[in-house]
Amino acid sequence: MNLLDQLSGGAGSEDRARCSRKGCRADAEWQLLWNNPKIHTPERRKIWLACGEHRGWLEEYLQVRSLWKETLPLPGAGTESDTP
């Protein structure tokens, strides 16, 4: 399964978007967009997915390394009205 499959919102529990935090199997609610300027072009965005509990931890991890670019609600996760 790839990220595009996860974001498509499949019906099965195996098809759900899951948090990227190691060991976490919670449903993702957020997209953390990042890139590594040493190896990626400036416009390239990689995506980590985060549950509400691990969003802050993952953002801090990326920010400390100057990799974080933006956090957006995951479409269909029920967080569209929340502010990132």
N, CA, C and O of each residue as an XYZ file, in Angstrom:
336
protein
N       0.848     -1.176      0.000
C       0.000      0.000      0.000
C       0.895      1.241      0.000
O       1.920      1.269      0.681
N       0.505      2.271     -0.766
C       1.278      3.501     -0.770
C       0.443      4.650     -0.202
O      -0.738      4.476      0.098
N       1.059      5.816     -0.058
C       0.390      6.963      0.546
C      -0.862      7.356     -0.224
O      -1.873      7.697      0.389
N      -0.821      7.316     -1.549
C      -1.997      7.682     -2.329
C      -3.156      6.743     -2.043
O      -4.306      7.178     -2.004
N      -2.872      5.463     -1.844
C      -3.919      4.525     -1.475
C      -4.495      4.878     -0.115
O      -5.708      4.794      0.079
N      -3.641      5.276      0.839
C      -4.106      5.641      2.171
C      -5.000      6.862      2.126
O      -6.013      6.914      2.824
N      -4.641      7.847      1.316
C      -5.403      9.093      1.253
C      -6.717      8.955      0.493
O      -7.574      9.834      0.579
N      -6.886      7.861     -0.251
C      -8.097      7.704     -1.043
C      -9.321      7.387     -0.196
O     -10.447      7.468     -0.686
N      -9.116      7.025      1.074
C     -10.245      6.792      1.965
C     -10.931      5.470      1.755
O     -12.160      5.407      1.793
N     -10.176      4.404      1.532
C     -10.743      3.076      1.349
C     -11.578      2.652      2.542
O     -11.386      3.163      3.645
N     -12.511      1.717      2.334
C     -13.461      1.334      3.368
C     -12.874      0.381      4.401
O     -13.297      0.413      5.556
N     -11.920     -0.462      4.033
C     -11.379     -1.451      4.955
C     -10.459     -0.832      5.985
O      -9.827      0.191      5.719
N     -10.376     -1.447      7.171
C      -9.529     -0.898      8.226
C      -8.060     -0.912      7.813
O      -7.298     -0.058      8.266
N      -7.638     -1.851      6.970
C      -6.262     -1.887      6.510
C      -5.968     -0.732      5.557
O      -4.808     -0.366      5.366
N      -7.007     -0.158      4.960
C      -6.835      0.916      3.994
C      -6.853      2.301      4.633
O      -6.667      3.300      3.939
N      -7.074      2.375      5.943
C      -7.128      3.668      6.615
C      -5.743      4.297      6.707
O      -4.734      3.601      6.822
N      -5.715      5.621      6.654
C      -4.463      6.350      6.837
C      -4.083      6.259      8.308
O      -4.890      6.570      9.184
N      -2.863      5.836      8.576
C      -2.393      5.641      9.945
C      -1.291      6.636     10.292
O      -0.566      7.112      9.418
N      -1.181      6.935     11.560
C      -0.151      7.828     12.077
C       1.239      7.291     11.728
O       1.467      6.081     11.756
N       2.160      8.189     11.402
C       3.526      7.815     11.032
C       4.438      7.598     12.239
O       5.558      7.114     12.075
N       3.986      7.943     13.447
C       4.807      7.758     14.650
C       5.046      6.275     14.862
O       4.108      5.480     14.812
N       6.288      5.900     15.097
C       6.658      4.504     15.269
C       5.800      3.852     16.352
O       5.701      4.355     17.471
N       5.185      2.731     16.002
C       4.383      1.971     16.937
C       2.941      2.442     17.074
O       2.139      1.763     17.714
N       2.592      3.570     16.498
C       1.220      4.082     16.606
C       0.374      3.532     15.466
O       0.785      3.586     14.306
N      -0.782      3.015     15.780
C      -1.694      2.487     14.771
C      -2.985      3.304     14.702
O      -3.962      2.874     14.089
N      -2.988      4.480     15.329
C      -4.185      5.333     15.338
C      -4.445      5.904     13.951
O      -3.530      6.049     13.139
N      -5.702      6.222     13.697
C      -6.063      6.868     12.436
C      -5.407      8.246     12.361
O      -5.356      8.974     13.353
N      -4.915      8.589     11.197
C      -4.292      9.895     10.982
C      -5.360     10.969     10.854
O      -6.440     10.730     10.312
N      -5.044     12.152     11.359
C      -5.918     13.321     11.258
C      -5.222     14.488     10.570
O      -5.878     15.427     10.118
N      -3.887     14.431     10.491
C      -3.090     15.556      9.997
C      -2.047     15.092      8.991
O      -1.576     13.956      9.034
N      -1.697     16.007      8.081
C      -0.605     15.804      7.132
C       0.506     16.775      7.501
O       0.281     17.984      7.556
N       1.687     16.264      7.752
C       2.842     17.118      8.023
C       3.701     17.128      6.767
O       4.293     16.113      6.399
N       3.761     18.275      6.117
C       4.521     18.410      4.882
C       5.935     18.858      5.211
O       6.134     19.781      6.001
N       6.913     18.206      4.605
C       8.304     18.509      4.891
C       9.162     18.212      3.682
O       8.723     17.554      2.739
N      10.394     18.704      3.718
C      11.397     18.288      2.748
C      12.781     18.491      3.338
O      12.980     19.303      4.241
N      13.712     17.751      2.817
C      15.099     17.867      3.232
C      15.820     18.662      2.145
O      16.052     18.139      1.055
N      16.177     19.917      2.424
C      16.778     20.756      1.381
C      18.120     20.236      0.872
O      18.590     20.656     -0.185
N      18.733     19.325      1.620
C      20.009     18.762      1.158
C      19.818     17.765      0.018
O      20.735     17.535     -0.771
N      18.612     17.168     -0.066
C      18.397     16.157     -1.114
C      17.151     16.386     -1.970
O      16.994     15.741     -3.006
N      16.263     17.295     -1.556
C      15.035     17.551     -2.315
C      15.052     18.951     -2.921
O      15.660     19.870     -2.374
N      14.380     19.097     -4.049
C      14.200     20.424     -4.625
C      13.277     21.226     -3.707
O      12.489     20.628     -2.975
N      13.348     22.560     -3.721
C      12.558     23.382     -2.795
C      11.050     23.153     -2.861
O      10.369     23.258     -1.840
N      10.520     22.846     -4.032
C       9.072     22.668     -4.164
C       8.587     21.269     -3.770
O       7.384     21.059     -3.617
N       9.487     20.326     -3.605
C       9.123     18.949     -3.245
C       8.584     18.898     -1.829
O       9.133     19.534     -0.929
N       7.510     18.145     -1.623
C       6.950     17.956     -0.290
C       6.758     16.475     -0.031
O       6.096     15.775     -0.796
N       7.343     16.011      1.054
C       7.110     14.672      1.555
C       5.998     14.808      2.598
O       5.773     15.898      3.124
N       5.310     13.716      2.896
C       4.189     13.788      3.834
C       4.321     12.705      4.888
O       4.503     11.527      4.581
N       4.225     13.133      6.139
C       4.031     12.210      7.249
C       2.608     12.422      7.713
O       2.094     13.539      7.662
N       1.975     11.372      8.161
C       0.626     11.452      8.697
C       0.683     11.390     10.211
O       1.533     10.698     10.773
N      -0.219     12.111     10.885
C      -0.196     12.150     12.344
C      -1.592     12.060     12.924
O      -2.549     12.614     12.382
N      -1.690     11.349     14.040
C      -2.923     11.367     14.831
C      -2.859     12.623     15.703
O      -1.821     13.282     15.765
N      -3.952     12.953     16.370
C      -3.975     14.129     17.230
C      -2.955     14.062     18.350
O      -2.369     15.081     18.714
N      -2.736     12.882     18.898
C      -1.800     12.711     20.012
C      -0.351     12.945     19.605
O       0.421     13.496     20.389
N       0.037     12.538     18.395
C       1.435     12.612     17.985
C       1.763     13.771     17.045
O       2.913     13.926     16.632
N       0.781     14.571     16.710
C       1.018     15.700     15.805
C       2.136     16.606     16.324
O       3.071     16.916     15.587
N       2.049     17.025     17.568
C       3.049     17.924     18.144
C       4.438     17.314     18.170
O       5.423     17.988     17.869
N       4.520     16.039     18.530
C       5.817     15.357     18.599
C       6.470     15.306     17.216
O       7.651     15.619     17.066
N       5.686     14.906     16.206
C       6.235     14.804     14.854
C       6.611     16.177     14.294
O       7.639     16.310     13.629
N       5.783     17.209     14.557
C       6.113     18.561     14.104
C       7.425     19.024     14.730
O       8.296     19.552     14.040
N       7.563     18.824     16.039
C       8.792     19.242     16.717
C      10.011     18.512     16.157
O      11.061     19.120     15.948
N       9.870     17.223     15.917
C      10.959     16.429     15.345
C      11.433     17.042     14.025
O      12.634     17.200     13.804
N      10.486     17.386     13.151
C      10.836     17.970     11.856
C      11.362     19.395     11.996
O      12.303     19.779     11.301
N      10.761     20.185     12.893
C      11.184     21.577     13.072
C      12.606     21.676     13.600
O      13.375     22.517     13.135
N      12.969     20.841     14.555
C      14.319     20.855     15.114
C      15.357     20.597     14.032
O      16.477     21.103     14.113
N      15.002     19.826     13.036
C      15.909     19.482     11.945
C      15.747     20.398     10.724
O      16.345     20.156      9.675
N      14.936     21.446     10.873
C      14.657     22.419      9.792
C      14.090     21.746      8.552
O      14.424     22.125      7.429
N      13.237     20.754      8.749
C      12.624     20.027      7.640
C      11.140     20.356      7.471
O      10.606     20.224      6.370
N      10.464     20.781      8.542
C       9.020     21.007      8.534
C       8.665     22.199      7.661
O       9.351     23.221      7.688
N       7.586     22.069      6.883
C       7.108     23.152      6.030
C       5.696     23.604      6.408
O       5.422     24.802      6.485
N       4.797     22.633      6.644
C       3.391     22.991      6.866
C       2.641     21.790      7.434
O       2.987     20.640      7.160
N       1.603     22.076      8.234
C       0.709     21.033      8.729
C      -0.701     21.355      8.253
O      -1.189     22.472      8.422
N      -1.345     20.362      7.659
C      -2.689     20.526      7.117
C      -3.591     19.407      7.620
O      -3.121     18.301      7.886
N      -4.894     19.691      7.752
C      -5.813     18.607      8.107
C      -5.825     17.554      7.004
O      -5.695     17.878      5.823
N      -5.979     16.309      7.390
C      -6.089     15.226      6.424
C      -7.516     15.216      5.886
O      -8.454     15.074      6.670
N      -7.715     15.364      4.572
C      -9.072     15.371      4.028
C      -9.834     14.110      4.446
O      -9.323     12.994      4.351
N     -11.062     14.319      4.907
C     -11.908     13.198      5.290
C     -11.674     12.717      6.706
O     -12.320     11.764      7.140
N     -10.759     13.354      7.448
C     -10.459     12.897      8.813
C     -11.273     13.644      9.865
O     -11.151     13.356     11.056
N     -12.102     14.602      9.442
C     -12.936     15.327     10.398
C     -12.232     16.469     11.094
O     -12.720     16.950     12.117
N     -11.087     16.926     10.571
C     -10.344     18.021     11.203
C     -10.352     19.298     10.378
O      -9.641     20.248     10.707
N     -11.144     19.337      9.313
C     -11.113     20.492      8.405
C     -11.437     21.795      9.118
O     -10.918     22.843      8.733
N     -12.284     21.765     10.150
C     -12.648     22.997     10.838
C     -11.618     23.386     11.882
O     -11.661     24.506     12.392
N     -10.687     22.488     12.218
C      -9.634     22.793     13.180
C      -8.551     23.611     12.504
O      -8.337     23.505     11.297
N      -7.874     24.423     13.290
C      -6.759     25.176     12.740
C      -5.468     24.438     13.045
O      -5.276     23.982     14.173
N      -4.578     24.308     12.071
C      -3.319     23.589     12.289
C      -2.398     24.332     13.220
O      -1.298     23.861     13.507
